[in-house]
């Protein structure tokens, strides 16, 4: 979802100041270098330094790289909006010193590319833009590729290959660790397979964050014009709002998917209307909740759909 202006009715929660306060750099080698007491140990100088813009991409890097990498994720707050993020000096320094930089790309978090270019060491870095390099998307496509259940497995393999080029003697380790990570995605794959509809099931969404998962589940989004208004930072037309209201009142949709991290009176009115008419509301988020792994995050959201479809 693109950055919303302060005058637009679709406005992210929190101010830029709050976001800056909520964004913290996780320690290098998070989850990778821990002693017996569970404390984070200093990263060995021989490890590959990786910086990931988003923590869900950093999580995969930790699993694939194992003890051979130290990983810093820049966006770790569940309330953070990558569009609004203003890089701190620490973030700039982390990217400047990194050997590998990973971000989403295709317009979602382009501040990362700016930091790479500003470092003066861009040619020395391995840069992975997940949306384009891994998933083959381009500017103008839906940015939220982590909601595609195929993305993280493909990204793990791609990352293992790139790390293997940097440290050929550990290429086999990286490939094996990528395979282990992909196996850990089984609960998500199983949930998607179980919930995939044999024929398109009509649903509505507040904005496009969930679209890739909807496609994987064979859900037919009925309010594309409405959701694109949110994407394009414009007001939905009265006709599009009225159509969605009619679909809710007439129970022409199975459920309404609401990104609870986006606030709009129009969307809240639709949520209220759905509840009044016994149309289930599925709550999703754009960023990974604190204390949840990627698989936990995705499967818990799918569990809501499972309850509705029982």
Backbone bond lengths (Angstrom), bond angles and torsions (degrees), N, CA, C in turn:
res aa  C-N    CA-C-N  psi(-1)  N-CA   C-N-CA  omega(-1)  CA-C   N-CA-C  phi
1 X - - - 1.451 - - 1.511 109.30 -
2 X 1.321 116.71 135.02 1.446 119.60 -175.88 1.524 110.33 -76.73
3 X 1.295 116.42 163.09 1.454 121.96 -178.46 1.514 109.88 -63.37
4 X 1.323 115.87 133.95 1.444 120.97 -178.68 1.518 109.93 -94.43
5 X 1.319 115.70 140.11 1.451 120.05 176.20 1.515 109.46 -77.68
6 X 1.334 116.36 159.55 1.446 120.72 -177.64 1.516 111.79 -69.38
7 X 1.335 117.82 -16.83 1.455 120.59 179.84 1.509 111.96 -94.21
8 X 1.306 118.14 -6.51 1.448 121.38 -178.94 1.519 109.77 -82.00
9 X 1.350 119.61 145.35 1.457 119.65 179.44 1.504 112.54 -70.27
10 X 1.326 117.99 -19.05 1.453 120.28 176.23 1.523 107.30 -92.98
11 X 1.317 117.30 98.08 1.456 120.66 -173.80 1.510 109.56 -125.71
12 X 1.334 116.17 130.97 1.455 120.86 177.84 1.521 110.24 -64.20
13 X 1.315 115.80 149.24 1.453 120.72 178.16 1.506 110.39 -69.66
14 X 1.300 116.86 139.42 1.465 121.67 172.60 1.502 111.74 90.32
15 X 1.285 115.79 153.52 1.453 122.06 178.77 1.501 110.17 -92.59
16 X 1.339 114.83 170.38 1.469 118.84 178.48 1.514 110.21 -60.63
17 X 1.332 115.85 -35.78 1.467 118.46 -179.57 1.510 110.27 -64.38
18 X 1.350 116.26 -40.10 1.456 119.00 178.96 1.513 110.77 -64.00
19 X 1.356 115.06 -39.87 1.462 118.36 -179.45 1.512 111.09 -63.77
20 X 1.334 115.16 -42.48 1.455 117.78 -179.54 1.515 110.26 -63.01
21 X 1.318 115.68 -36.77 1.459 118.36 179.90 1.512 111.61 -70.76
22 X 1.354 116.13 -29.13 1.450 119.24 -175.49 1.499 113.89 -88.41
23 X 1.329 116.62 -11.72 1.449 119.79 -178.26 1.516 109.71 -91.28
24 X 1.304 114.99 123.02 1.454 118.49 179.81 1.512 109.41 -132.67
25 X 1.282 115.87 144.58 1.459 119.92 175.05 1.511 108.84 -76.95
26 X 1.324 116.05 127.71 1.447 118.00 173.63 1.514 107.80 -75.46
27 X 1.319 116.18 158.81 1.459 119.43 -176.74 1.503 110.61 -68.99
28 X 1.302 115.99 149.90 1.466 120.64 176.87 1.504 108.91 -58.95
29 X 1.343 114.01 143.60 1.458 121.51 179.86 1.505 111.59 64.63
30 X 1.331 117.47 32.88 1.460 120.73 177.98 1.516 108.86 -58.36
31 X 1.320 116.48 122.73 1.445 121.37 -179.71 1.504 113.65 77.66
32 X 1.304 118.29 0.17 1.455 119.25 -175.51 1.520 112.79 -109.36
33 X 1.333 117.85 -38.18 1.449 120.57 -175.66 1.526 110.23 -122.58
34 X 1.333 116.69 88.02 1.454 120.85 -179.25 1.517 109.20 -122.12
35 X 1.333 114.47 142.12 1.459 117.68 177.35 1.516 109.01 -86.68
36 X 1.353 117.25 -176.39 1.454 121.34 -175.43 1.515 112.36 -63.35
37 X 1.313 117.51 -24.21 1.459 120.91 -179.54 1.516 111.90 -86.50
38 X 1.328 116.47 -0.57 1.454 120.04 178.92 1.508 113.64 86.57
39 X 1.328 117.89 5.41 1.459 121.02 179.69 1.524 109.72 -84.38
40 X 1.296 115.87 147.32 1.463 119.96 178.16 1.513 110.32 -73.87
41 X 1.310 115.01 124.77 1.464 120.44 -179.58 1.520 109.29 -92.69
42 X 1.314 118.81 156.06 1.465 120.83 178.13 1.518 110.62 -60.29
43 X 1.318 116.01 140.85 1.457 119.93 179.57 1.521 109.95 -70.70
44 X 1.313 114.23 140.27 1.461 118.98 177.54 1.519 109.20 -68.52
45 X 1.305 116.36 147.70 1.463 120.49 -175.78 1.517 111.94 -67.34
46 X 1.336 117.17 -18.52 1.454 120.65 -177.75 1.523 112.48 -86.33
47 X 1.331 117.94 -5.33 1.455 119.64 -178.41 1.523 111.29 -74.85
48 X 1.335 115.62 155.88 1.453 122.07 176.62 1.528 108.10 -81.31
49 X 1.306 116.86 125.76 1.461 121.31 179.77 1.530 109.64 -85.77
50 X 1.338 115.54 119.59 1.466 122.22 -178.18 1.522 109.55 -119.07
51 X 1.309 116.68 134.05 1.462 121.88 171.73 1.525 107.75 -118.92
52 X 1.330 115.88 127.23 1.461 122.14 176.02 1.522 108.73 -113.29
53 X 1.311 116.78 135.21 1.462 119.69 179.87 1.524 110.86 -64.86
54 X 1.343 116.73 -44.93 1.464 121.48 -178.78 1.524 110.56 -110.97
55 X 1.325 116.15 145.89 1.461 118.98 -174.54 1.524 113.84 -68.83
56 X 1.343 118.75 -24.89 1.464 117.70 177.91 1.522 111.04 -70.91
57 X 1.333 117.93 -28.59 1.464 119.96 172.71 1.531 110.25 -76.64
58 X 1.323 117.15 -34.26 1.454 120.49 176.02 1.516 111.98 -64.92
59 X 1.314 116.67 -36.88 1.474 121.12 178.89 1.525 111.02 -58.38
60 X 1.324 116.45 -44.42 1.471 120.24 178.92 1.523 110.39 -65.40
61 X 1.334 116.68 -39.83 1.463 120.06 -179.90 1.520 111.16 -61.44
62 X 1.324 117.08 -37.97 1.465 120.37 177.63 1.521 111.18 -63.23
63 X 1.329 116.16 -42.17 1.463 120.53 -177.64 1.522 111.69 -70.10
64 X 1.328 116.56 -42.29 1.462 120.09 -177.47 1.522 111.44 -74.74
65 X 1.331 116.62 -39.84 1.463 120.34 -177.62 1.505 114.17 -80.03
66 X 1.341 116.69 -29.58 1.454 120.45 179.26 1.519 112.51 58.19
67 X 1.318 115.78 -138.69 1.465 121.30 -176.26 1.523 113.07 -74.66
68 X 1.329 117.26 -4.73 1.465 120.40 -178.18 1.526 112.67 -91.30
69 X 1.338 117.28 -1.08 1.457 120.21 -178.40 1.520 110.80 -131.45
70 X 1.325 115.29 157.26 1.462 122.03 166.40 1.521 106.46 -120.97
71 X 1.319 116.97 129.37 1.454 121.90 -171.05 1.527 110.86 -117.95
72 X 1.310 115.79 130.90 1.457 122.90 172.54 1.519 108.46 -118.92
73 X 1.329 116.89 123.23 1.461 121.40 174.13 1.521 108.28 -102.26
74 X 1.304 116.53 132.65 1.459 120.52 -175.45 1.528 112.90 -83.70
75 X 1.317 116.65 -41.64 1.460 120.52 -179.04 1.521 109.09 -103.19
76 X 1.314 115.59 107.28 1.464 120.45 -176.26 1.517 113.18 -122.31
77 X 1.325 117.77 -10.49 1.459 120.50 -179.97 1.524 110.16 -80.95
78 X 1.336 119.03 133.14 1.469 120.33 178.43 1.520 112.77 -66.94
79 X 1.326 117.80 -13.50 1.460 121.64 179.45 1.526 112.54 -97.81
80 X 1.321 116.66 -0.23 1.464 120.17 -175.44 1.518 111.32 -77.08
81 X 1.306 116.15 142.73 1.460 122.80 174.75 1.527 107.80 -112.53
82 X 1.334 117.44 113.36 1.467 119.76 -178.87 1.525 113.66 -56.21
83 X 1.337 117.76 -28.02 1.462 120.61 178.97 1.526 111.14 -65.82
84 X 1.320 116.47 -36.99 1.458 121.45 -174.53 1.523 113.38 -89.53
85 X 1.308 116.55 -7.32 1.463 120.27 -172.42 1.523 111.85 -62.71
86 X 1.310 114.91 128.99 1.464 121.50 174.00 1.529 107.15 -107.72
87 X 1.329 118.12 110.21 1.468 120.59 -174.88 1.524 112.16 -56.61
88 X 1.312 114.87 137.10 1.454 121.72 176.99 1.526 109.66 -88.31
89 X 1.324 118.33 166.72 1.469 119.83 174.35 1.522 112.31 -57.89
90 X 1.343 116.99 -34.93 1.468 119.72 178.01 1.524 111.19 -64.92
91 X 1.327 116.16 -39.68 1.464 119.80 178.55 1.520 110.54 -64.91
92 X 1.321 116.22 -43.10 1.457 120.43 178.44 1.522 111.13 -61.45
93 X 1.325 116.13 -42.65 1.467 120.52 179.48 1.511 111.05 -65.39
94 X 1.341 116.63 -41.19 1.464 120.45 -179.42 1.523 110.94 -61.03
95 X 1.326 116.95 -45.48 1.466 120.03 179.34 1.523 111.12 -67.92
96 X 1.315 116.98 -37.83 1.460 120.76 179.01 1.526 111.04 -59.58
97 X 1.329 116.63 -37.54 1.462 121.19 -175.78 1.531 113.27 -90.52
98 X 1.326 117.24 -8.97 1.465 120.52 -175.00 1.524 112.35 -75.89
99 X 1.313 115.03 146.76 1.464 120.95 171.99 1.526 110.89 -87.72
100 X 1.338 115.61 -30.38 1.464 121.63 -179.06 1.527 108.11 -129.37
101 X 1.322 116.72 131.06 1.466 121.69 176.39 1.523 108.33 -123.48
102 X 1.333 116.18 130.86 1.462 122.29 -176.40 1.520 109.00 -124.14
103 X 1.319 116.23 128.04 1.460 119.37 173.79 1.521 109.37 -148.29
104 X 1.321 116.52 174.18 1.460 120.44 -173.49 1.521 111.94 -75.40
105 X 1.326 116.34 -51.71 1.458 120.43 179.11 1.514 113.74 86.04
106 X 1.310 116.25 -167.34 1.472 129.07 -174.52 1.531 111.81 45.78
107 X 1.329 115.56 43.18 1.447 121.02 172.81 1.506 115.70 93.12
108 X 1.321 117.35 -5.02 1.472 119.81 -174.69 1.521 112.97 -77.61
109 X 1.313 116.86 -44.62 1.470 122.33 -174.62 1.530 109.73 -140.96
110 X 1.312 115.44 52.99 1.464 120.42 -173.62 1.527 113.35 -67.62
111 X 1.333 116.75 -11.89 1.460 118.93 173.77 1.519 110.85 -58.60
112 X 1.340 116.85 -28.36 1.473 119.90 179.19 1.530 110.15 -65.16
113 X 1.329 116.62 -43.63 1.460 119.75 178.41 1.523 110.77 -63.16
114 X 1.324 116.51 -38.45 1.464 120.12 178.67 1.523 111.09 -62.41
115 X 1.332 116.90 -38.99 1.465 120.10 178.34 1.519 111.18 -68.14
116 X 1.324 116.43 -36.83 1.467 120.14 177.24 1.528 109.69 -62.70
117 X 1.324 115.82 -47.90 1.467 120.40 -179.00 1.524 111.47 -63.09
118 X 1.338 115.89 -36.91 1.464 120.19 -177.59 1.516 112.64 -74.12
119 X 1.326 117.15 -17.33 1.466 119.77 -175.89 1.521 112.50 -71.03
120 X 1.312 117.29 -24.55 1.458 120.12 -176.22 1.517 113.19 79.29
121 X 1.338 116.36 2.82 1.464 120.41 -178.75 1.525 111.12 -123.61
122 X 1.320 116.72 23.66 1.459 120.82 -174.95 1.528 112.13 -56.75
123 X 1.319 116.92 -38.66 1.462 120.08 -176.97 1.519 112.73 -70.53
124 X 1.336 116.60 -16.84 1.460 120.66 -179.78 1.524 112.26 -91.40
125 X 1.324 117.89 -3.84 1.457 121.10 -173.41 1.528 111.64 -104.53
126 X 1.312 115.22 148.57 1.451 121.46 166.70 1.520 106.54 -91.35
127 X 1.324 116.48 117.03 1.462 121.56 -176.39 1.527 108.76 -111.98
128 X 1.323 115.77 127.24 1.466 121.48 179.70 1.522 108.56 -118.34
129 X 1.326 115.12 116.04 1.463 121.87 173.96 1.520 106.22 -103.10
130 X 1.325 116.39 101.75 1.468 120.77 -168.17 1.524 112.01 -58.42
131 X 1.320 117.66 -44.30 1.466 119.97 -175.20 1.519 112.54 -61.83
132 X 1.333 116.92 -40.66 1.465 120.20 -177.42 1.528 112.52 -94.92
133 X 1.339 117.67 -48.85 1.463 120.61 -174.73 1.528 112.27 -69.25
134 X 1.322 117.04 -35.69 1.464 121.04 -176.46 1.526 111.43 -96.31
135 X 1.340 116.12 -45.82 1.466 119.74 -171.70 1.531 113.88 -102.61
136 X 1.337 117.19 -3.40 1.458 119.84 173.37 1.518 116.19 73.09
137 X 1.337 116.95 21.43 1.467 120.08 178.60 1.521 110.38 -89.27
138 X 1.322 114.92 166.52 1.454 120.44 179.15 1.521 109.56 -135.41
139 X 1.331 114.95 169.58 1.457 121.06 179.71 1.527 109.99 -53.41
140 X 1.328 115.70 132.05 1.456 121.34 -177.38 1.510 113.07 104.49
141 X 1.345 117.09 -20.93 1.460 120.96 175.38 1.527 109.47 -77.03
142 X 1.314 115.79 163.06 1.464 120.79 174.64 1.526 108.40 -57.52
143 X 1.329 115.93 126.88 1.466 121.19 -173.39 1.526 113.90 -79.33
144 X 1.313 117.74 -20.79 1.469 121.24 -165.71 1.531 111.93 -84.53
145 X 1.332 115.83 60.60 1.467 120.41 -171.02 1.525 113.49 -70.63
146 X 1.324 118.42 -18.52 1.466 120.11 178.85 1.522 111.82 -68.97
147 X 1.333 117.63 -12.12 1.458 120.88 174.50 1.527 111.70 -85.30
148 X 1.307 117.54 -5.96 1.456 121.15 171.02 1.533 106.86 -81.21
149 X 1.339 118.67 118.44 1.464 119.62 -175.55 1.526 114.42 -64.96
150 X 1.330 117.83 -7.71 1.458 121.14 177.53 1.531 112.37 -89.58
151 X 1.315 117.32 -16.75 1.463 120.51 -169.02 1.518 113.38 -63.85
152 X 1.315 118.30 -50.07 1.462 119.68 -171.39 1.525 112.38 -66.58
153 X 1.306 118.03 -35.78 1.466 119.70 177.29 1.521 111.31 -66.21
154 X 1.331 116.76 -43.25 1.466 120.50 178.17 1.531 110.73 -66.04
155 X 1.307 115.76 -40.05 1.463 120.46 178.15 1.525 111.04 -63.38
156 X 1.324 117.82 -39.85 1.467 121.19 178.60 1.523 110.64 -60.40
157 X 1.316 117.33 -44.96 1.468 120.94 178.37 1.526 110.97 -64.42
158 X 1.309 116.63 -43.76 1.473 121.12 -179.80 1.520 110.25 -61.77
159 X 1.317 116.47 -45.16 1.462 120.64 -179.78 1.521 111.06 -64.06
160 X 1.329 117.04 -41.86 1.467 120.17 178.58 1.521 110.69 -59.40
161 X 1.320 116.15 -40.49 1.465 120.18 178.89 1.523 110.96 -64.68
162 X 1.331 117.21 -42.92 1.461 120.68 -179.59 1.524 111.44 -66.96
163 X 1.320 117.11 -41.10 1.465 119.91 178.14 1.520 111.06 -66.60
164 X 1.332 115.68 -35.10 1.462 119.59 178.00 1.515 112.65 -64.14
165 X 1.319 116.82 -29.46 1.464 120.68 176.38 1.523 110.90 -72.22
166 X 1.328 116.25 -32.68 1.463 119.89 179.25 1.520 111.80 -76.30
167 X 1.334 115.94 -37.38 1.474 120.94 -178.96 1.528 107.89 -132.67
168 X 1.325 117.30 78.97 1.463 120.79 -174.24 1.523 114.38 -56.21
169 X 1.329 117.03 -31.53 1.463 119.09 -177.69 1.524 112.59 -67.17
170 X 1.336 116.99 -15.60 1.465 120.55 179.40 1.530 112.34 -114.04
171 X 1.321 116.31 14.88 1.457 119.91 -178.21 1.528 111.50 -56.99
172 X 1.318 116.64 -42.84 1.462 120.40 179.99 1.525 110.78 -62.61
173 X 1.328 116.36 -39.53 1.468 119.69 178.89 1.520 110.85 -61.94
174 X 1.337 115.77 -44.44 1.457 119.32 -179.43 1.529 111.46 -63.29
175 X 1.323 116.42 -41.38 1.457 119.63 -179.94 1.520 111.14 -65.84
176 X 1.335 116.78 -39.90 1.471 120.28 178.76 1.525 111.02 -67.03
177 X 1.325 116.41 -39.03 1.458 119.93 179.82 1.526 111.34 -70.37
178 X 1.320 116.39 -32.57 1.463 119.99 174.20 1.524 110.25 -65.62
179 X 1.319 116.13 -40.29 1.463 119.74 178.02 1.518 110.89 -63.48
180 X 1.328 116.19 -41.69 1.473 120.20 177.62 1.526 110.39 -61.17
181 X 1.330 115.75 -42.26 1.460 118.60 179.47 1.530 110.53 -63.21
182 X 1.321 116.68 -43.83 1.464 119.78 -179.08 1.525 110.94 -61.66
183 X 1.323 116.37 -34.95 1.465 118.82 176.93 1.521 111.40 -66.47
184 X 1.329 116.50 -29.72 1.462 119.79 178.81 1.524 111.58 -71.01
185 X 1.333 117.44 -13.73 1.459 121.77 177.79 1.523 112.41 -82.21
186 X 1.329 116.73 -1.10 1.469 120.88 -175.89 1.525 113.89 -54.60
187 X 1.350 119.71 -42.41 1.474 118.26 178.93 1.526 112.97 -59.19
188 X 1.326 116.84 -36.36 1.460 120.31 178.38 1.530 110.16 -70.21
189 X 1.327 116.18 -46.31 1.467 119.91 179.07 1.521 111.21 -59.33
190 X 1.341 115.89 -41.76 1.464 120.41 179.77 1.531 110.90 -64.50
191 X 1.331 116.13 -41.04 1.462 119.89 -179.77 1.518 111.15 -64.59
192 X 1.329 116.64 -42.41 1.465 120.64 179.02 1.530 110.39 -63.27
193 X 1.330 116.34 -45.42 1.461 120.31 -179.54 1.529 111.11 -62.42
194 X 1.328 116.05 -38.54 1.454 120.87 -178.49 1.526 111.92 -69.41
195 X 1.334 116.76 -34.96 1.460 120.95 -174.65 1.525 113.62 -93.87
196 X 1.321 117.44 -9.28 1.460 119.53 -178.62 1.523 110.48 -62.16
197 X 1.327 115.83 129.13 1.453 121.32 -176.03 1.526 111.61 -84.32
198 X 1.324 115.74 143.69 1.462 119.78 179.36 1.526 111.38 -73.83
199 X 1.336 116.89 -26.20 1.466 121.99 174.12 1.518 107.90 -134.12
200 X 1.337 118.32 152.27 1.464 120.43 -175.19 1.525 112.51 -55.42
201 X 1.323 115.29 132.83 1.459 121.87 -179.93 1.527 108.43 -108.63
202 X 1.336 118.70 120.05 1.468 120.15 -176.43 1.528 112.97 -71.65
203 X 1.333 115.68 129.97 1.464 122.77 176.73 1.525 107.69 -141.09
204 X 1.335 116.05 165.36 1.462 121.18 174.24 1.516 108.59 -123.77
205 X 1.324 116.10 155.92 1.462 121.52 -177.42 1.523 109.98 -134.99
206 X 1.323 115.95 152.07 1.464 119.58 179.20 1.516 112.27 -78.03
207 X 1.330 117.25 -26.55 1.463 123.79 178.07 1.516 109.17 -170.63
208 X 1.362 119.32 173.97 1.465 120.20 -163.66 1.529 117.89 -79.40
209 X 1.328 119.87 6.94 1.461 119.29 -173.81 1.527 112.58 -57.77
210 X 1.322 118.53 -32.39 1.467 122.61 -173.06 1.529 113.03 -94.86
211 X 1.319 118.11 0.55 1.466 120.68 -168.19 1.529 114.38 -59.79
212 X 1.328 118.05 -41.66 1.464 119.10 -178.95 1.524 111.42 -63.99
213 X 1.318 116.67 -38.70 1.461 119.16 177.06 1.525 110.28 -68.50
214 X 1.316 116.64 -37.96 1.463 120.08 176.80 1.526 110.76 -58.65
215 X 1.324 116.55 -42.40 1.460 120.37 178.16 1.523 111.02 -62.41
216 X 1.335 116.12 -41.71 1.463 120.17 -179.71 1.523 111.88 -63.88
217 X 1.332 116.41 -29.75 1.465 121.31 -178.44 1.527 112.48 -92.64
218 X 1.331 116.75 0.47 1.469 122.46 -176.84 1.525 111.23 61.74
219 X 1.329 114.80 45.64 1.456 121.47 174.67 1.519 108.61 -97.90
220 X 1.294 116.99 134.59 1.461 121.97 -179.29 1.526 109.58 -97.20
221 X 1.319 116.65 113.53 1.462 121.06 179.64 1.529 109.04 -79.43
222 X 1.328 114.90 123.11 1.459 120.06 -172.14 1.518 113.35 -97.85
223 X 1.330 117.87 -7.26 1.477 120.10 -174.99 1.527 111.41 -123.60
224 X 1.323 116.38 51.77 1.458 120.65 -175.67 1.527 112.46 -61.10
225 X 1.321 117.60 -37.58 1.464 119.49 179.17 1.522 111.01 -66.76
226 X 1.318 115.93 -39.01 1.461 120.10 179.13 1.524 110.27 -64.05
227 X 1.339 117.70 -47.89 1.462 119.89 -177.34 1.523 111.52 -67.36
228 X 1.339 117.30 -31.85 1.452 119.21 179.50 1.522 112.19 -71.45
229 X 1.326 117.20 -24.16 1.459 119.35 174.35 1.523 109.71 -62.46
230 X 1.335 116.06 -40.84 1.460 119.87 176.44 1.519 110.74 -65.15
231 X 1.312 116.49 -41.20 1.463 121.01 -179.12 1.523 111.70 -65.05
232 X 1.322 115.78 -37.16 1.464 120.51 -175.72 1.523 113.30 -94.48
233 X 1.332 116.75 8.29 1.465 121.95 177.23 1.518 113.02 62.22
234 X 1.313 116.65 34.92 1.458 121.06 177.88 1.525 109.84 -122.37
235 X 1.309 116.21 162.61 1.460 120.73 176.72 1.524 109.45 -74.24
236 X 1.331 117.81 138.11 1.463 118.38 172.87 1.523 109.51 -65.92
237 X 1.304 116.13 146.90 1.461 119.27 -179.09 1.527 109.80 -69.55
238 X 1.329 117.24 153.26 1.470 119.68 176.25 1.526 111.92 -56.20
239 X 1.332 116.84 -34.89 1.460 120.44 179.72 1.525 111.08 -65.65
240 X 1.339 116.69 -41.49 1.462 119.94 -179.86 1.517 111.40 -68.32
241 X 1.328 117.06 -37.89 1.461 120.59 176.96 1.528 109.62 -65.28
242 X 1.329 116.41 -44.05 1.459 120.56 -179.10 1.526 111.47 -62.93
243 X 1.342 116.41 -39.66 1.465 119.64 178.78 1.521 110.82 -63.09
244 X 1.333 116.38 -43.16 1.454 119.96 -179.95 1.523 110.55 -65.90
245 X 1.306 116.78 -39.26 1.462 120.28 176.55 1.530 110.74 -60.80
246 X 1.321 116.44 -42.55 1.463 120.63 179.11 1.525 111.16 -65.20
247 X 1.330 116.80 -39.52 1.463 120.34 178.83 1.528 110.92 -63.93
248 X 1.327 116.24 -36.59 1.464 119.90 178.47 1.523 110.79 -70.28
249 X 1.320 116.34 -49.68 1.467 120.40 -178.30 1.530 111.21 -62.39
250 X 1.329 115.92 -36.59 1.457 119.64 -179.78 1.516 113.74 -87.04
251 X 1.328 116.10 4.10 1.472 121.72 -178.48 1.533 111.73 51.94
252 X 1.330 114.06 42.55 1.462 119.35 177.79 1.527 111.75 -84.20
253 X 1.327 116.60 -7.64 1.462 121.15 175.48 1.527 108.56 -117.71
254 X 1.340 115.08 150.49 1.465 119.56 -178.97 1.513 111.23 -78.16
255 X 1.345 116.29 -36.48 1.458 120.52 176.16 1.524 109.41 -161.59
256 X 1.332 114.35 167.75 1.464 122.06 179.34 1.519 108.02 -115.90
257 X 1.336 117.53 124.58 1.467 122.60 -179.74 1.528 108.66 -93.98
258 X 1.323 116.29 120.50 1.455 121.49 -176.55 1.522 110.73 -119.55
259 X 1.335 116.30 123.00 1.461 121.55 172.44 1.526 107.11 -78.27
260 X 1.314 116.87 106.75 1.467 120.60 -173.74 1.523 112.23 -74.35
261 X 1.327 118.09 -5.74 1.461 120.64 176.33 1.529 112.10 -89.22
262 X 1.312 117.10 -3.14 1.464 121.02 175.80 1.520 108.14 -111.12
263 X 1.320 116.90 130.97 1.454 121.57 -175.81 1.517 110.39 -113.51
264 X 1.314 116.28 129.95 1.462 122.33 178.29 1.517 107.40 -157.02
265 X 1.307 117.60 136.51 1.455 119.97 177.89 1.520 110.96 -63.88
266 X 1.342 115.87 -35.53 1.460 119.55 178.31 1.519 110.94 -61.53
267 X 1.329 116.59 -47.18 1.464 120.25 179.48 1.525 110.54 -65.51
268 X 1.322 117.55 -41.96 1.463 119.61 -179.94 1.526 111.12 -62.19
269 X 1.312 116.42 -37.07 1.470 119.39 176.80 1.523 111.06 -63.83
270 X 1.331 116.10 -37.58 1.464 120.05 178.34 1.525 111.20 -69.45
271 X 1.328 116.67 -38.83 1.463 120.47 176.16 1.530 109.83 -60.60
272 X 1.321 116.06 -46.07 1.466 120.08 178.94 1.526 111.18 -61.66
273 X 1.336 115.90 -41.43 1.463 120.42 179.31 1.530 110.51 -63.49
274 X 1.319 116.36 -40.78 1.466 120.12 178.66 1.525 110.92 -61.25
275 X 1.313 116.06 -45.15 1.470 119.37 180.00 1.522 111.45 -64.83
276 X 1.329 116.86 -37.70 1.460 120.67 178.73 1.526 111.68 -64.71
277 X 1.319 116.10 -28.13 1.463 120.99 -177.46 1.529 112.67 -105.54
278 X 1.321 116.20 15.74 1.471 121.79 177.14 1.526 113.09 58.35
279 X 1.330 115.44 34.27 1.466 120.68 171.38 1.527 106.88 -96.65
280 X 1.329 118.92 118.05 1.472 121.14 -176.49 1.520 112.61 -59.46
281 X 1.326 115.86 145.33 1.462 122.40 176.24 1.525 108.38 -112.97
282 X 1.322 116.72 120.51 1.465 122.82 177.67 1.521 107.93 -94.69
283 X 1.318 116.88 122.59 1.461 120.97 -177.80 1.523 110.42 -97.03
284 X 1.343 115.86 125.55 1.457 121.64 178.27 1.519 108.69 -128.10
285 X 1.335 116.05 166.08 1.460 121.73 177.51 1.516 109.66 -130.22
286 X 1.315 115.35 156.98 1.459 120.94 179.52 1.515 111.91 -85.49
287 X 1.334 116.49 -29.09 1.464 120.66 -179.35 1.519 110.59 -116.86
288 X 1.305 115.61 156.73 1.461 123.14 -173.81 1.527 110.66 -71.28
289 X 1.320 118.44 126.35 1.468 120.95 -179.62 1.523 111.89 -64.17
290 X 1.314 116.02 150.86 1.469 121.21 178.51 1.527 109.99 -62.00
291 X 1.326 115.49 137.46 1.450 120.84 176.21 1.515 114.90 79.62
292 X 1.328 117.94 4.95 1.455 121.40 -179.83 1.524 109.93 -114.88
293 X 1.321 115.85 140.08 1.456 119.35 171.04 1.526 108.26 -78.96
294 X 1.322 115.67 168.60 1.470 119.92 177.97 1.522 110.83 -57.83
295 X 1.326 117.04 -45.87 1.468 120.68 -178.62 1.522 110.87 -64.03
296 X 1.317 117.25 -43.00 1.463 120.27 178.29 1.523 110.97 -61.30
297 X 1.308 115.52 -44.38 1.466 121.37 179.68 1.524 111.10 -57.85
298 X 1.324 116.80 -52.22 1.452 120.66 -176.64 1.529 112.22 -67.60
299 X 1.323 116.87 -44.73 1.468 119.11 -175.98 1.522 111.54 -68.95
300 X 1.327 117.90 -34.05 1.456 119.38 177.78 1.525 111.35 -65.18
301 X 1.322 117.14 -34.01 1.462 119.96 175.52 1.524 110.59 -70.06
302 X 1.324 116.67 -39.42 1.459 119.97 178.50 1.523 111.62 -68.03
303 X 1.333 116.53 -28.31 1.464 119.46 177.48 1.528 111.28 -60.77
304 X 1.332 116.37 -32.36 1.466 119.49 176.57 1.519 110.86 -62.76
305 X 1.328 115.88 -40.91 1.464 120.18 179.24 1.520 110.21 -67.92
306 X 1.318 116.71 -39.42 1.460 120.09 178.07 1.526 111.02 -57.84
307 X 1.329 116.41 -41.86 1.470 120.30 179.43 1.530 111.05 -62.28
308 X 1.320 115.31 -39.94 1.471 120.23 -178.88 1.536 111.10 -67.21
309 X 1.321 116.71 -37.24 1.455 121.16 -173.86 1.515 113.63 -85.64
310 X 1.314 117.70 -3.60 1.468 119.89 -179.70 1.528 111.03 -62.83
